[in-house]
Amino acid sequence: MPAMTRFTLSPDGTILSLTALGQTARFHAVWLRDNAWDETTRAPGNGQRLIALRDIPADTTIRAATLEETKLRLTFSPEDKNIAYDIGWLMDHSYDRSTPKETGWTAPHIRTWGSELMATLPVAEYSDVKNNSAALHTWLTQITRYGFGKLNAGPVEDRALMNVVDLFGFVRETNYGRHFEVRTEVNPTNLAYTGLGLQAHTDNPYRDPVPTIQVLYCLENSAAGGENMVVDGFASAQRLRDENPEWFDVLSRHCARFEYAGEAGVALRSRRPMIELAPDGGLSGVLFNNRSTAAITDVPFDRMETYYAAYRRLGEIIDDPAMEVTFRLNPGESFVVDNTRVLHARNGYSGAGTRWLQGCYADKDGLLSTLAASGSTQTPAAQ
């Protein structure tokens, strides 16, 4: 059994305290019974529960417990059911931990950043991630850690971005199609092909749900300027919180409205905060897009001035060069961005030339699923 593994039971058998692998955690009897992995509780093939909570007695207690190498065997009453638990699994799934005291916290695997990240961009080679599962795992880990990842040396061909999505998930089709063109000419004959810069923003905040992944892929870039830029929305929100908690609070408590009706037959609208929090105060999303913000009507009259002061300051933080990571995309290069966290932009153009990118959307659940599945086959060094 693991070194220094021990346990105690509360007198009434409702709580088990387990010390193992350098930590101590308490577990409730009903939680342990609900998370049993025996063949009558979970389907062997897919791991789905075969019983509902109503099938577990409300007065469930632990009658006995014994250690067996890396297992902890428990006997439950009143069912008289005997179940073995992997000790490592229990400690990995411990819920006996302190609750963060301030709102706007992030999970341990997330790293917020500013312009200093330019020195160590999360980047990989297309052929490596395509042909090597360990390289793919490492690159996807970087995307979940930093909210974006760059990919170099891909094929320079129409719709090559679909190959990028195929690495981890599925394209999410929208009214723009399976993909969209970002084709810009300097000194254009049509202002639709403008070279003006764009403020950092998240895409499609008017959708419900918002696309959680965006891919941008470069096929041509002979224009001067037009560098891509990304900003960590979580870092921006935390900076606003640290400067003025009231401003952070007003942007997270009250909904903005977003809308798009730029083509016939399309009227997209959503209502959600610019800073989204989970019920426990963790940061779950940032939505910021000045071009798609509709009239804000869900803020009380006596809070509207404060709201606009906070909205303005968040924009100033996002525009601060200290928050920006800038890079140029060359043909065959692309980047993947978490559209619920990282804002993206481009600088303006000057001179002559053309710039052609293609973009598409995907969903983060596919990326996280691929990462988790690949992680089960990786060594700690590869992770």
N, C-alpha and C positions, 0 to 999 in steps of 0.2 A: 504494500500500500504506500501512497505518497508519504514522504517524511513529515512528521509532526501533524498528522491528520487525526482529528478528534472531534467529538460531537457531544452535545448535551440536549436533553429534551426538557421542555417546560413541564411542570407537574401535571398539567391537564392534557398534555400531548398535542397541543395546538401549534406549537412553535419548535422548530429544530434549529439549533445553532451549530454551524459547521466551520471548523478551522482547517484549511487545506491550502496548499500552493501559496503560502505566505499571506493569506487573508482570512478574515472571519466574516461570515454572512449568516443572517437569520432567514428562515423560510417558514411560511405558514403551511400547515398540513393540507389545507384545501388547495393551495397553489401546487404543492408537490403532487398531490393526487391528480389534479387536472393536467399536469405536465408529465404524466407517466408515458413511457414508450413501449409498454408491453403490447402483445398482439391483440388484446381485446380492447385496448384504448386507442391505438393508432394502427392504421392500415399499413402492413409491411411494405407495400410497393411504393406508396407515395407519401406516407407520413401524416396523412390527414386524420383528424379525430373521428373515431367511430361512435363516440358518445357525446351527449350534450351535458352541460353543467347540471341540468335537472336530474341526470342519472347518478350524480355523485351526492351522497347524503350530506345535508347541511351541517350535521354534527360530526363530520369526519375528524378523526384524531389519529396520531401515530402511537400505536401500542408498543412497538419494539423497533430497534434499529441495531444493525451490526455492520462492521467494516469488512470488506472482502477485496483485498488488493486495491484496485482502482475504483471499486464500486462501493456504494452505500446501499444496503438492503433495508427496506422499510416495510413494516406490516401495519396496515391501516384498519381501523375500526370505524364503523360497525361492519364493514364489508368482509373483514378478515382476508384482505387482499395483500399479497406479498409482491413487492416490486423492487427491482434493482436500478439504481441511478448511477450514471457515470459521474464521478466527482468533478472531473474537469469541466464537464458540461454544466453542472450546477454552479460552479464558481464563475464560469463565463456568462451565465445568465442571472447572476445575482442582482436583485433589485434593492438590496439593503445598502443604500448609499445616501450621502447627504444631498440635499436639493440645492441647486445654485440659488444664491440669494438675490442676484440682480437679474433683471430681464435682459434679453438680447444676447444670451450666451450661445455658444456653438458647441457641437459635439467634439469629443477629443480628437477625432481623425481629421477635422477641418483645420486648415491653416489659413488665417486671413493675411493679407499682404497689401503692399503698396508698390511704388516704383522700384524698390530694391529687388523685386523678383525678376527684373530684366536680366540680372546677372546669372540666373539659374532658371531659365524658362522651362516649363514642363513640356518637353519635346521628344519625339521619337521618329524613327525612320519607317516609312510605310511598309517596306519589304520586311522589316524586322517584326512589326506587330502582326503582319499578315501571316507570316510563316513560323512564328515562335510564340507559343502560348505564354511563356514566362515574360517575354517582352510586352505582349498585349496586356497581361495582368499588371505589370508595372506601370504602363501608360494609363490604363483605366484607373488605377489607384491614384495617380497624379491628378487626374481629372476630378475625382471625388474629393481630393484633398484641397486643391486650389480652385476648383470650379471651371477650369478650362485646360485644354491641352492642344499643342500644335503638332502637326504631322508633316514631315518633309519627304521629298523625292517620290511623290505619287505619279501616276500616269497623267499625261496632259491630253485628255480626251473628253469629249462631251459626256456629261453625267458621271464623271469619275467619282463624284461625291457619294454616289450610291454605294460604291465599294467601301467607303469609309463607314457608312451606316451599317453595312453588312458585317462589319467587324464586331458589333456589339448589340444590334437591335434591328428595328424596323422603321421605315419612313412613315411619318404621320402626314397624311394628305390633308390639305386645306383648300379653301377657295382659290388659293394661288397655284394649286396643282400639287404634284408630288415633289416638284422643285420649282425654284423661281430664278430668274436671271437678274444679275446685278451688272448690267453692261453700261459703262460710262465712257463717253468720249469728251476729251477736252476741246473747247471751242465747238460745241455741238450745233447741229442744225435744228435740233429739237431740244427744248429745255427739259424734257423728260430724262435726257441723258446728262444730268448736271454733275459737275465736279465739286459742288459745295460740300464742305465738311458737315458732319452730323454729330450732335451732342451724344455722349454716351447714354445708352438706353437699353432696356430689355424689350424684346420683340413681342408683339401681339398681346399686350395686357388686356385687350378687349375680348379675348377668348375665355371661355370657361369649360374645361380647364385650359390654362395657358400651356403652350408647348414647352416642355421642360428641357429639351436639348435642341440646339441649333448647330448646323454645320455650314461653314462657308469655305468654298474651294476655289482657288485661283487658277484660271486657264490662260489669262493674258494680263500683263501689267507693264506697259511701256511708258506710262505716264509718270511725270515727276510729282512726288508727293503721294497722297492717298494712303498713307500708312494706316494699318489697323491698330486699334487701341482697345484695351480692356481695363475695366475698373471693378474691384471687388466690392459688390454691394453690401456684403456683410461687414466688411471693414469700414465702409462709409457710414452705415447705420450705427455701428458701435462708436465711431468717432462723434457722430451727432449726439448719441446718448451721453458720452463722457463730457461733451461741451455743455449740453443743456438737456437734462433728463425730461423736462417738461415738453420740449420740442419732440424728442423721441417718442414720448408718450402720446402726443396728439396725433402723430402720423401713424402710430400703430393701433390706436383705439378707434379712429374714425375712417370711414371708407372714402376713397376717391372713386370717380367714375371714369371709365375709358370707353371709347367707341370708335368704330370704323364703318363708314358707309360709302366707300370710294368707288364702288362699281355697282352696276345694276343688279338687283336681286340680293344684295348683301347688306345686312344691318347687324353688326356685331356689337354687343354691349356687355360690360361686366361692372361689378361693384365690389371693390375689395380695398384693403389698406395698402398704402405704398410700402409700409414695413409690416410684414406678416409674422406673427408670433404663434407658436404652439401654445396650448393651454398652460403649460408649465413655464412659459416665458422664453423658451428657446427660439432663436431666429429660424424661420422656415422659408422666408422668401422676401425679395425686394422687387417691387414693380415701379419702374420709372421710365416714362416716355412722354416728353412734353408735346409731341406731335399728336398723340392719341388721347390726351387727357380731356375729358368732357367737362362741362360745368360741374363743379363740386357743390353738391347740395345736401350732403349727409353730415355736415359739421354744424353744431349748434351756433346760433348767431354770436353768442358771447365767447366762442372759441375760434371763430373764423380768422381773426387777425393773427392769433397765435399760430393757427394752422399754416397760414401763408408765410409767416416768418420762418417756420420750421421747413416748409417746402422749399423756400428760397435758399435757406442755409444748406439743406441736403444737396441741392443742385450745385452750390458753390463748392462743397466738399467733393462731389463727383468730378467737377471741373478742375480741381487742384492737380497740377502736374505731379505732386508727390504721391497721388493715388493711382497714377496711370502706368500701365505697361504698354509700350509701343513696339511694334515690329512690322516689317514689310513682308507681304505675301508675294512670293514669286510663283511662276507657273508650276503646277504640280504640288504646291503647298496648300495646306488647309488648317483650320482649327475647329475644335469642338468646344462649345461653351454651354455651361449650365445656365439656362435662360431664366431660372428662378433666383439666381444669385449674382451672376457676373454680367455687368453691362458692357456693351461693345459700341464702338464708334469708328469713324475714319476721319483722317485729316483731309483738308481740301486739296485740290489739284492745281498745278500750274504747268505752263509749257504745252508741249504737244504730245500726243500719244493716246492710247486707249487702255481701258481697264475692264476686264471681264471676269466676273466671279459668278459662281452658281451657289445657291443656298437651298437648304431644306430643313425640315424639322423632324425630330424623333422624340422618344420619351425616355426619361431617366430610369424607369423601371427595367427596361431592357438592358441598359448599361450596367445597372447595379446587379441584375441577375447574372449577366455574363461575368462580371467581376467576382461575385460570390462563388459561382460555379468553377471558375478557373482557379480561385484561391484554394479550393479544396484539394487541388492536385499540385500546388506549388510548395516548395520547401520554404522554410523561414527566410533563407537568404534571398530567394527570388522575390518574396513579398516585400 
